[in-house]
Amino acid sequence: MATPQLATFKAPEILNEPMKGYGPGSPERKGLQDAIAQMEKELPFEVPCVVNGKEVKTGKLAKQPLPWDHANHLCTYHEADPATVESAIKGALAAKAEWEAMPWNDRAAIFLKAADLVSGKYRYKLMAATILGQGKNAWQAEIDAAAELSDFLRFGVKYVEELYAVQPPRNTAGSWNRVEYRALEGFVLAVSPFNFTAIGGNLPGAPALVGNTVVWKPSPAATYSNYIVYKIFEEAGVPPGVIQFVPGPPEEVVGQAIAHPEFAALHFTGSTFVFKKLWKDIASNLDNYKGYPRIVGETGGKNFHMVHPSAEVKNAVLQTVRAAFEYQGQKCSALSRLYVPASLWNNGFKDQLLTEVAKLKVGSYQDFSAFIGPVIGRPAYTKIIDYIQKAKSAGGEILIGGTGDDSKGYYVQPTVILTKDPKSVTMVEEIFGPVLTVYVYEDDAWDETLTLIDTTTQYGLTGSIFSTDRKALIYATNRLRNAAGNVYYNEKCTGAVVGQQPFGGARASGTNDKAGSMAIFYRFVSARSIKENFVGLEDYLYPSNFD
């Protein structure tokens, strides 16, 4: 039985989680180093499936290798088998009625507590798992596993509070209209990626916050950090069965879930190819479902920096270096194609860019001065090196980098390619690595270059325009209206902050449902309008029926 709703509650003030600097001698650097050392001492860990709050060890084992040192692994995890997935779905459906009926303030309190656990008690442990297992340096782990995950959870509460307050503005005399935002009928499947621990938490967390129960399949390359997030949810008070943790082979786990008649929604972040396949598979199962499943996805990008002749060169160069090479280019929003006018390229831009890229240090997490770490695994390493070779074969000039070393970890040197063909392979296809391709355009071809940016790739995620000319910013923004879901002026195309820049793109980049905003929560509720009449009819006739 649901608890009586005794008041309308107001959530605490929500602010972005302050980010720590991890400078030399700082307490946060020591805290993080201690957490890493402790984790190194204890690895490899064993990670079970968790179904209805109970550990399930299937005995079918897989490993999450260390991208820094692929001879070792961070954890061994039990892969969910068909019986485990079926039990997880059944348990999620059984847990739904009580979870959905829980008063909103109590669900909100659970996720606010989870945010405090992320940013406090488990901050360094979660960061250590993200660094060791996903190849991040301290700053990238901080902005992801500590700050963004906390922000997703806290701002989620704020946005859902605002969503529930959206009510009909008018009522006919003698009646009252209201809207309730029901959870979806069935269960939600969350399929999360390797590159952001925060996304790992948000994909199951957002649907659960509005009363859904979720089957969560984490990425094999982020299993341990995601397991810690699951345990944080559990400690915060998420009841057994509300979020089911089922690592395992993606095709089998996901295929079984979307074939189930009670499948209600997919919350996905990953490759465009996989997302399109899942959309087709869901469509082919439509006759098996009670309703039309919601499909929410954020996928790939081929993100651009467009530099106008009026741009301030130093800022454009430094923003470009960060956007292309932070976290080894393994962000959906990472810069991959750069358009620079000849007047700037030949008068300082090229030299400054290559000078700054040459300074980037590739190294281990143990060296806090290292900017670049390893890419996530063998398939990624091979793909990136292959793309560099394809660019060379197509006539591209390697200005810097272009090499890799996979003897211990999966390291690729930050690479800048100059192309004369704006439709060459590395200007069109997503690489997901530390590779930037530059196209130099003639200053009087500004308009034609905007057309190239808009039409060269299938993606539409992020992009930046660098100019000190306001008219040029306005013109480019209008011309590139559909080329990116997140556009930045004189700022890099990465680093959207929850509560500040709702994130997402369209075209082949996803459904643009804007994580980090109220919009995402609309996709996981099914509204019901309720009209209550206080005054009965005196007659069924209309006024116009009387003589």
Residue, then its C-alpha position, 0 to 999 in steps of 0.5 A: m500500500a502506498t504511503p499517504q502524500l502528506a505534503t508537496f515537497k520542494a527538492p534542495e537547491i541543485l548546483n553543479e558538483p564542484m570539480k577538484g583540481y588534483g594539483p601537486g600536493s593536494p589532498e585530492r591527489k593523495g586520496l586518488q593515488d591511495a584509492i588507485a594503489q588499493m585497487e591495484k593491490e586487490l585486482p582482479f575483482e570478481v563481478p557477479c550479475v545482480v538480480n532481485g538484489k542477489e548475486v548470480k554467478t553463472g560461471k561463464l566468465a569474461k575479463q575486463p582488461l587494463p587498457w594500460d597493461h593488457a596482460n592484466h585485467l581489472c575484473t572477471y565478470h559473470e556473463a548473464d545466461p538466458a535464464t539469468v536474463e529471464s529472471a532479471i526481466k521477471g523480477a523487474l516486472a514484479a518490482k514495478a508496481e511498488w516502485e512506481a507507487m512510492p511517493w515521488n519525494d522518496r524516490a527523489a531522496i534515494f537518488l539525491k543520496a546516491a549523488d552524495l555517495v558518488s561525490g563523497k564516500y565513493r568518489y576516489k574509488l569510482m574514479a580509480a575504477t574509471i582510470l584503471g579500467q577505462g583509460k582516463n587520466a585524473w581530470q577526465a575521471e573527475i569530470d566524468a565519474a565524480a562530477e557528471l554522474s553526481d550532476f545527472l542524479r541531482f539535476g534529474v531530481k530537479y527536472v522531474e520535479e519540474l515535469y510533474a509540475v507541468q499541469p493543464p492551465r485551464n479548468t472549466a467551472g465545476s471541474w478540475n483537470r490534472v495530469e499524472y506521469r505514469a511509468l511505462e508499461g513493462f520494463v526498460l532496457a539500458v545499454s551503456p557504453f565504455n567511455f563515460t561512467a556517468i552515462g553508465g549511471n544515467l541510462p538506468g537511473a533516469p528511467a528509474l527516477v520516474g518509476n520504471t524498472v530497468v534491466w541494465k547491460p553495461s559495457p564489457a569495457a566498463t564493467y567494474s566501474n558500473y558495478i560500483v555505481y550499481k552498488i551505490f544505487e543499492e546503498a542509497g536505497v534503490p529496492p531489489g529488482v528496480i535495477q537489474f545488473v546483467p553484464g554479458p554478451p551484448e547481442e544475446v542479452v539485448g536480443q533476449a530483452i527486446a524480444h520480450p513482450e513486456f519490453a517498453a523502452l530502450h535507453f542506449t548509448g553506443s555505435t550508430f551501426v548497433f543502434k540502427k540494427l536494434w531499431k530494426d529488430i524492435a520494429s520486427n517485433l512490434d506485433n509481440y509488444k503491448g504498445y510501441p516501445r520508446i527508443v532513445g539513443e545517443t550514438g556517433g559523431k563526426n564533429f567539426h570546428m569551423v574557423h572563420p578568417s576573423a577567428e582569434v588563432k591562439n584560442a582556436v588552436l588550444q580549443t582544438v587540441r583539447a577537443a580532439f585529444e582529451y581522452q584520446g578522442q574517445k568521446c561521442s563529441a570529440l573533434s574529428r574534422l577541422y576547417v581552417p582558412a588559408s590566411l590563418w593556416n599559413n600565418g601561424f595556425k598550422d605552426q601553433l597547432l603542431t607545436e601544441v600537439a607535440k607537447l602532449k604527453v602520452g603515458s601512464y595514469q601513474d604520471f599525472s603530467a600525461f595528457i594522453g592515455p591508451v585507447i580502450g582495447r585491441p579492436a579500437y587500436t586496430k581500427i584507428i591505425d587502419y584509418i591512419q593508413k587509409a588516410k595516407s593511402a588516399g593522399g593525406e599528409i601526416l603532419i604529426g603522430g600517425t604511429g602506435d604501440d600496443s606492446k603493453g597498452y593500446y597507445v596511439q600517438p596524437t595524430v594530425i592529418l592534412t587532406k586536400d579532399p574534404k570528402s576523404v575517408t577520415m573527414v567522413e567516417e567516425i574513428f573514435g580515437p586521437v586523430l584529427t583531419v584538417y582541410v584548408y579552405e580558401d578564404d573566399a570559399w567560406d560559403e561552400t565550406l559551410t555546405l561541405i560541413d553540413t553535407t559531408t557526413q551522416y552525423g549531427l552531434t556537435g560543432s564549434i564556430f570560431s569567429t570574432d565577427r558576430k554576423a559570421l557566427i549568425y550566418a554559420t549557425n543558420r546554415l548549419r542548423n541541422a549539422a549539430g545538436n550542440v553548437y559552441y561559439n569560440e569554445k571546443c565541441t566537447g564538454a557539455v555540462v548537465g544543467q548547462q548544455p543539454f546534450g544530444g544530436a540528430r541525423a545518425s547521431g541519435t534521437n536528440d532527446k537531450a540528456g541532462s534536461m527535462a526532455i529526456f524524462y518525457r520519453f520514459v513516462s506515459a501521461r494520463s489526463i484526469k478530469e474530475n467533475f464536481v457538478g452533475l448535469e441537469d439535462y443531456l440536451y445542449p443549450s441550442n436544442f431548446d426552442 
